[in-house]
């Protein structure tokens, strides 16, 4: 069960049966190609994500080259340019919506 933070506590990420099955299978990181649990992913608002092991290096590489960080799959950038956050992590607001979007995309592919 994946939990997300809401206020002072945590709450389960409630998923439909089909999305819960996809979440149990794990998500493949498009950078290292490792299968990861949903809670170990950094998710972009576009519905893609990378594992939390690859995200810092990928963001550092973008910033050191002077480019705006973007999704490695669809190249969508952060909504606020270089000052915006590209990825959402487990305990950040918006992770739930990004996780559902990612799982829906995986369920239909």
N, C-alpha and C positions, 0 to 999 in steps of 0.2 A: 504494500500500500504506500503510495506516495503522499506525503503530507506537505502542505504549503502553509506559510505563516499568514495569519490574519489577526491583526492587532497584537495582543500579548501572547497568544497561544498558537497552536497549529491546528489545521483542519485537514481531513482527507481530501484528496483530489477525486471527486466523485465522477466516475466515467460510466458510460453505457457499456454493456457487455462486450460489444465488438471492439470498442476502443481499449477496454481493460485488457483484452486478449493481445492486442497489438503492443500495449505497454509492457506486458509480461515478457514478450519476445525480445524486447530491448530495441535500441536505436543504433544504427551504424553511424559512426562519426565520419563525415566526408573528408577529413584531413588524415586521420591515422587508420581508418577502416576497421577500428575495433568496435565490437558490439558492447554497448553500455546501457545501464539502467537509465530510465528517464530522469531520475533524481541526480544523475551524474552528467547531465547535459546542460549546456548554456544555450538558451533558445533565443532566436531572433524573432521579431514580430512578423516576419514574412512566413514563418512556419517551418523554418529550417533550424538546425542547431549543430553545434560541435561539442565534443566532450570537454569537460572542465580541465582536462590535462592539456588540450591543444589550444583552447581559447586564448590564454595569456600570450603565448608565443605568436599566434596568428595576429593578434591585435598589436603586439609590439613590432612585428615586421611591417605592418601597414603604417604605423606611426613613424617608425624610423625612416621609412622611404618617403614620408611626407604625404601619404595618401590617406583618404578618409577610410576608416575601417568599414568593410562590407561583408555581406554573407558570402561564404566560399562557394555556395551552390548557385544562387541566382544573382549575386552581385548587388543586391539591394543594400544601400547604405543606411546608416542610422538616420532617424528622422530629423535630428538636429545637427547634421553634419559632423564635423570633427569633435564638437563638444557634447554630442549625444551618446547615449549608451546603445550599443548595438545588441548586446546579449543581456538576457534576463536570467538570473540564477534562481535556484529553488526557493529561497526565502524572500524574493523581491516581488512587489506588486506587479501584476501582469503575467507572472509565470504560468498561472492556471490557464489563461486564455491562449497563450503561446503553445502550451503543452497540448491542449485540445486541438488546436489548429494543426500541429505537427502530427498528432496521432490520426486525425481525419485524413490528412494527406497520405500517410502511410497505409491506412486501411483501404484506400481507393486505388493504390498503385499495385 
